[in-house]
């Protein structure tokens, strides 16, 4: 059951990336998140109240505030990267940071250095080199897209690390309250943009894409939490970390992204790096 739930989470994460990325290409990442975050917050609140109950205390509130900062930064950078570069390449590169940072934090806290971590780092470097190769009409990866992907991976990794130190018995309240903190912050920015630039700058707005991205991301978070409770963490973590695969397939078949054989090999190497780092 745990493995199946983790698979559902990975598909939901990958689909959310595509929806959020397409929406960001139309109106920008901040505007998409301004609608995606409250939609996701509502879904997470339902999870926290009825599916994975927990307690709320001072530590939960403070940790949720910290995670909201890095989480919001990560999502803005991620959607900006998906809007700038090919999704089939950006998503695996971002996932490398999301997998490596928690492991690196564990090493700093005293966990032993494993051969898989070293292999994962080497594979990640090779993947970046391969996906950056471009020719003809194939997908082009700009330095801006690479930098945005690196920043998104760093922020998402810090977000996951912060969630990993959440108090026992808190359920998913850290992630839930964090999403509400972020909703308030991004909402304030969105109101500022609306007032300054006018209502016309928000029309037409990709409502379904933004709401869908937020809901899918929240469903993935809650489902993965259930997966971790119903299966071996070492197994569900690897399956959940494969969320770039759905992104790659959707981008290829729905958005008609074309990549060279070298770039495809780079994507596969990136996925291998994610698995090595996660294990």
C-alpha positions as CSV (number, residue, x, y, z in Angstrom):
1,X,0.0,0.0,0.0
2,X,2.8,2.4,0.9
3,X,4.5,1.9,-2.5
4,X,1.2,2.5,-4.4
5,X,0.5,5.7,-2.4
6,X,4.0,6.9,-3.1
7,X,3.5,6.3,-6.8
8,X,0.3,8.3,-6.7
9,X,2.2,11.1,-4.9
10,X,4.9,11.2,-7.6
11,X,2.4,11.3,-10.4
12,X,0.5,14.2,-8.6
13,X,3.8,16.1,-8.1
14,X,4.8,15.7,-11.7
15,X,1.4,16.7,-13.0
16,X,1.4,19.8,-10.7
17,X,4.7,20.8,-12.2
18,X,3.3,20.7,-15.7
19,X,0.2,22.6,-14.8
20,X,2.1,25.2,-12.8
21,X,4.8,25.6,-15.5
22,X,2.3,26.1,-18.3
23,X,0.4,28.7,-16.2
24,X,3.6,30.5,-15.4
25,X,4.5,30.7,-19.1
26,X,1.3,32.7,-19.5
27,X,1.1,35.0,-16.5
28,X,4.3,34.5,-14.4
29,X,5.1,32.3,-11.5
30,X,4.0,34.7,-8.7
31,X,0.5,35.1,-10.2
32,X,0.1,31.3,-10.6
33,X,1.2,30.7,-7.0
34,X,-1.2,33.4,-5.7
35,X,-4.0,31.2,-6.7
36,X,-2.4,27.8,-6.4
37,X,-1.4,28.2,-2.8
38,X,-4.8,28.9,-1.3
39,X,-6.2,26.0,-3.3
40,X,-3.5,23.7,-1.9
41,X,-3.9,25.1,1.6
42,X,-7.5,24.2,1.6
43,X,-6.7,20.6,0.5
44,X,-3.9,20.3,3.1
45,X,-6.2,21.6,5.8
46,X,-8.7,18.8,5.0
47,X,-5.9,16.3,5.2
48,X,-4.8,17.7,8.5
49,X,-8.2,17.7,10.1
50,X,-9.7,14.4,8.8
51,X,-7.0,12.2,7.3
52,X,-3.7,12.8,9.3
53,X,-4.7,14.5,12.6
54,X,-2.0,16.0,14.8
55,X,-1.4,18.6,17.5
56,X,-0.4,22.3,17.1
57,X,1.9,24.0,19.5
58,X,4.4,26.8,19.5
59,X,7.2,24.8,17.9
60,X,4.8,23.8,15.0
61,X,3.9,27.5,14.4
62,X,7.5,28.7,14.4
63,X,8.7,25.8,12.2
64,X,5.8,26.4,9.8
65,X,6.8,30.0,9.4
66,X,10.4,29.1,8.6
67,X,9.3,26.4,6.1
68,X,6.9,28.9,4.4
69,X,9.8,31.2,3.5
70,X,12.0,28.5,1.8
71,X,8.9,26.7,0.4
72,X,7.5,29.8,-1.3
73,X,10.9,30.7,-2.7
74,X,11.3,27.1,-4.0
75,X,7.9,27.1,-5.7
76,X,8.4,30.5,-7.3
77,X,11.8,29.5,-8.6
78,X,10.5,26.1,-9.7
79,X,7.6,27.6,-11.7
80,X,9.9,30.3,-13.2
81,X,12.4,27.6,-14.2
82,X,9.6,25.5,-15.8
83,X,8.4,28.6,-17.6
84,X,11.9,29.4,-18.9
85,X,13.3,26.0,-19.8
86,X,12.1,22.6,-21.1
87,X,10.0,20.9,-18.4
88,X,11.4,17.5,-19.2
89,X,14.9,18.8,-18.3
90,X,14.1,21.3,-15.5
91,X,12.2,18.9,-13.3
92,X,14.9,16.3,-13.0
93,X,17.5,18.9,-12.3
94,X,15.4,20.5,-9.6
95,X,14.7,17.1,-8.1
96,X,18.5,16.5,-7.6
97,X,18.6,19.4,-5.1
98,X,15.5,18.3,-3.4
99,X,17.0,14.9,-2.8
100,X,20.6,16.0,-2.0
101,X,20.0,18.8,0.5
102,X,18.2,16.6,3.1
103,X,20.9,13.9,2.8
104,X,23.6,16.5,3.1
105,X,21.9,17.9,6.2
106,X,21.9,14.4,7.7
107,X,25.6,14.2,7.0
108,X,26.2,17.5,8.8
109,X,24.2,16.1,11.7
110,X,26.3,13.0,12.0
111,X,25.0,10.5,9.5
112,X,27.7,8.4,7.8
113,X,28.9,9.3,4.3
114,X,27.7,6.6,1.9
115,X,29.0,5.5,-1.4
116,X,25.6,6.1,-3.0
117,X,25.7,9.8,-2.0
118,X,29.0,10.2,-3.7
119,X,27.7,8.4,-6.8
120,X,24.6,10.5,-6.8
121,X,26.7,13.7,-6.7
122,X,28.8,12.5,-9.6
123,X,25.8,11.5,-11.7
124,X,24.1,14.9,-11.0
125,X,27.2,16.7,-12.4
126,X,27.2,14.5,-15.5
127,X,23.4,15.0,-15.9
128,X,23.8,18.8,-15.9
129,X,26.5,18.6,-18.6
130,X,24.4,16.3,-20.8
131,X,21.2,18.1,-20.7
132,X,23.0,21.4,-21.5
133,X,24.0,20.0,-24.8
134,X,21.7,21.3,-27.6
135,X,21.6,20.9,-31.3
136,X,19.2,21.9,-34.1
137,X,15.6,22.3,-33.1
138,X,16.0,20.3,-29.9
139,X,15.2,21.8,-26.5
140,X,17.5,24.6,-25.5
141,X,18.6,25.0,-21.9
142,X,19.8,28.5,-21.1
143,X,22.1,29.5,-18.2
144,X,19.1,31.3,-16.6
145,X,17.0,28.1,-16.6
146,X,19.9,26.2,-15.0
147,X,20.4,28.8,-12.3
148,X,16.6,28.9,-11.6
149,X,16.6,25.1,-11.4
150,X,19.5,25.1,-9.0
151,X,17.9,27.7,-6.8
152,X,14.6,25.8,-6.8
153,X,16.3,22.5,-5.9
154,X,18.2,24.2,-3.0
155,X,15.0,25.8,-1.6
156,X,12.9,22.7,-2.0
157,X,15.6,20.6,-0.3
158,X,15.7,23.0,2.6
159,X,11.9,22.9,2.8
160,X,11.9,19.1,2.9
161,X,14.7,19.1,5.5
162,X,12.6,21.5,7.7
163,X,9.6,19.2,7.4
164,X,11.8,16.3,8.4
165,X,12.4,17.8,11.9
166,X,8.7,18.5,12.5
167,X,7.6,17.5,16.0
168,X,6.3,14.0,16.4
169,X,2.5,13.9,16.7
170,X,2.1,17.1,14.7
171,X,0.6,15.3,11.7
172,X,0.9,17.5,8.6
173,X,0.1,20.7,10.4
174,X,3.6,22.1,9.8
175,X,3.1,21.8,6.0
176,X,-0.5,23.0,6.3
177,X,0.2,26.1,8.3
178,X,3.2,26.8,6.3
179,X,1.1,26.8,3.2
180,X,-1.3,29.3,4.8
181,X,1.6,31.6,5.8
182,X,2.8,31.5,2.2
183,X,-0.7,32.2,0.9
184,X,-0.8,35.4,3.0
185,X,2.6,36.5,1.7
186,X,2.0,35.7,-1.9
187,X,-1.5,37.1,-1.7
188,X,-0.1,40.4,-0.5
189,X,2.3,40.5,-3.5
190,X,-0.5,39.6,-5.9
191,X,-2.7,42.4,-4.6
192,X,0.2,44.9,-5.0
193,X,0.7,43.8,-8.6
194,X,-3.0,44.0,-9.3
195,X,-3.3,47.5,-7.9
196,X,-0.1,48.7,-9.6
197,X,-0.5,47.1,-13.0
198,X,-4.3,47.0,-13.2
199,X,-6.8,44.3,-13.7
200,X,-6.1,44.0,-17.4
201,X,-2.6,42.5,-16.6
202,X,-4.3,39.5,-15.0
203,X,-6.6,38.7,-17.9
204,X,-7.0,36.2,-19.3
205,X,-5.9,34.2,-16.3
206,X,-5.3,30.4,-16.3
207,X,-7.6,29.6,-13.4
208,X,-7.9,25.9,-13.9
209,X,-4.1,25.5,-14.3
210,X,-3.3,27.4,-11.2
211,X,-6.0,25.8,-9.0
212,X,-5.1,22.3,-10.4
213,X,-1.4,22.8,-9.7
214,X,-2.1,23.8,-6.1
215,X,-4.5,21.0,-5.5
216,X,-2.3,18.4,-7.1
217,X,0.7,19.5,-5.1
218,X,-1.3,19.4,-1.8
219,X,-2.7,15.9,-2.7
220,X,0.9,14.7,-3.3
221,X,2.1,16.0,0.0
222,X,-0.7,14.4,2.0
223,X,-0.5,11.1,0.0
224,X,3.2,10.9,0.5
225,X,2.7,11.4,4.2
226,X,0.3,8.4,4.2
227,X,2.7,6.4,2.1
228,X,5.5,7.0,4.7
229,X,3.1,5.8,7.4
230,X,2.1,2.6,5.5
231,X,5.4,1.5,4.0
232,X,9.2,1.4,4.3
233,X,10.5,5.0,4.1
234,X,13.5,3.8,2.1
235,X,11.1,2.5,-0.6
236,X,8.4,5.2,-0.7
237,X,11.1,7.9,-0.7
238,X,12.6,6.6,-3.9
239,X,9.3,6.1,-5.6
240,X,8.1,9.6,-4.6
241,X,11.4,11.1,-5.8
242,X,10.6,9.9,-9.3
243,X,8.1,12.7,-9.9
244,X,10.2,14.1,-12.8
245,X,9.2,11.1,-14.9
246,X,5.5,12.1,-15.2
247,X,6.6,15.7,-15.9
248,X,8.9,14.5,-18.7
249,X,6.2,12.3,-20.3
250,X,3.5,15.0,-20.1
251,X,5.8,17.6,-21.5
252,X,6.9,15.3,-24.3
253,X,3.4,14.2,-25.4
254,X,1.2,17.2,-24.5
255,X,3.6,20.1,-25.0
256,X,5.6,18.4,-27.8
257,X,9.0,19.2,-26.2
258,X,11.8,17.7,-28.3
259,X,15.1,16.6,-26.9
260,X,18.2,15.2,-28.4
261,X,19.4,11.7,-27.6
262,X,22.2,13.2,-25.5
263,X,19.6,15.3,-23.5
264,X,17.4,12.2,-23.0
265,X,20.4,10.4,-21.6
266,X,21.1,13.3,-19.3
267,X,17.5,13.1,-18.0
268,X,17.9,9.4,-17.3
269,X,21.2,10.1,-15.5
270,X,19.5,12.8,-13.5
271,X,16.8,10.3,-12.4
272,X,19.5,7.8,-11.5
273,X,21.1,10.6,-9.4
274,X,17.8,11.3,-7.6
275,X,17.4,7.6,-6.7
276,X,21.0,7.3,-5.5
277,X,20.7,10.4,-3.4
278,X,17.4,9.4,-1.9
279,X,18.4,5.8,-1.0
